[in-house]
């Protein structure tokens, strides 16, 4: 579901730039940054949802994902939710996009053990099995790549620098 949110949001932003002329979304890189921000707001919300809510993952589900070696799992879940929200805000502000993307890539790396633990321990999220490893690990790699690309750290296909590539990106 999160990949779908990322892709659809990114496409909507990019189309608003290409078709409607929204100057803010004139490039794929900026549209991807905003799409990732939308996805992060969605995923971060689960970190704060009370346990009684069952139609979506909730705080208790997130705590169950935390590997046993991590101290204070409930606090860690709140912290990662706050960091995801801060990263989302950072992505949509041009002056903070680069550090936000880099920090989010690191956060995705640090959160990977929780995803691995959830898959191997049979943790359920809103009553559904956690995403299997064969799907989750490539998703995490995608999120890391999008965060770094949106931050201008990764180069485009043409090998130009990130800033030169973003200046000439089109749909």
N, C-alpha and C positions, 0 to 999 in steps of 0.2 A: 504494500500500500504506500509506503513512504517513497519508493522509487516513482510510482505513478504521480504522487503529489509533486515531487521534484520536477518531473518531465512536463506535466501539464502546466504547472505554474510558470516554469521557464518559457515554454512555448507561448503562453498567454502574454507574458511580458514582452517577449520578442516580437510577437505579432502586433502588439500595441505600438511598438516602435516602428516596425516596418510598414504596417498598413494604416495605422491611425496617426502616425507621425509623432508619437510621444518621444521627444528627444532624449529623455532619460534612458530609454531602452533601445537606443540606436545600435547597440552591439550585443553579440551573443554572450560575451563575458559578463557584462553588467546584468543582462537578463538572467543568466545562470546564478549570479550572486543573489539576486532577488528571489529567484525560484528556490534556492537553497534556504534562504531566510524564511520563506513560507513553510517549507518542510520542517525547519527547526522549531518554529512556533508550534506546529502541530505535535511534533514529538516531545517537545519540552512540556507541553500541557499535561501529558500523562504523569509526569513527575510530581504533580501537585493535586491530582484528582483523588478525592477521598475513596477509601476502600469499599464503600457501599455502592459505588458506581460500577456497573458490570458491563455496559455496552462498549466500553473502550478500556485499554490498559489503564491501571490506576497505580497509585503510589505503592501499595502492597505488592503488586505485580513487579514493579521496578525493583523494589527491595529484594524480592526473591531472585532476581537476575544477578545480583551482586555476589561475586565469588566469596566463599567463606574466609579467605585470607585478607579481605578488605575490612578494616575496622570501621565501626559506626556506619553501617550500610544505609540506614534511613537518612542520615545527614549527608552522606555521599550522593544519594539520589536527589535530594533537594539541591545540593551544590551543582551537580551536573545539569539539572534543569535550569538553574540560574545561568550557568555558563552557556548553555545552548541559546537561551534568550538573549544574553549579552552578545553572543556571536552573531545572532540574527540581526540585531540592531547595528552591530559593527559592519556587517556586510552591505547594508543599504546606505551607509554614509561613505561617500567616496574617500574622505580623508582617513577613515579607519578600516577600509576594506582589506588592505594588504595585511595588517597585523591580525585582523579578525579571521581572515581565511587561514593564515598560518596557525593561529591558536586553535581554530576549529579542527584543522587537520590533526594536530597533536591530540586534541580531545577525542577525536574518532579513534585514534590509535589506542589511547588509554582506556577507552570504553569497549574495545574489542574483547578483552577477557570476559566481560559481563555477558556479551552476546554468545561467546563460546560456552561459558558456563550454563547459560539458559538453554542452549540447544542440547548440551550433553546431559544436563540434570533433568530434562523434561519439564522445565518451568512452563507454566501456562500464562498467557496474557489475555485477559478478558475471556477466559475459558478456552482459548485456542492454544494449540501448541506453538511454542516459540519458533521463529524462522529457522529452518535447518541450516547447518553449517555450509552445505554446498551452495546455498543461496546467500546466506548472511555475509560470508567473507567477501565475495565479489561486490556485494552492496557496500560494505564498509570501504573497500578499495575505491569504488565509484565516488562515494561521498568525500573521501580524502582527495581524490583527483579533482573533483569539482571545486572543493574549497581552495585548493592550491591554484587551480586555473583561474577561478574568479578573483583570487588575490593577485594575479599577475605573476605568480612564481613560475608556473609552467609555461613553456613556449607553445605557440600555435603550430599547426601542421607545416607551415612554410619555413619554420625555423627562425622567424623574426623574433625579436624580443617581445615580451608580453605587452609593453606599452604600444609598440608599433603595430602589433597584431590587433589589439583592441581598437585602435583608432580606425582601422580599415575593415573590421568585421561586418559582415552582412549575413542575412538569413541564408 
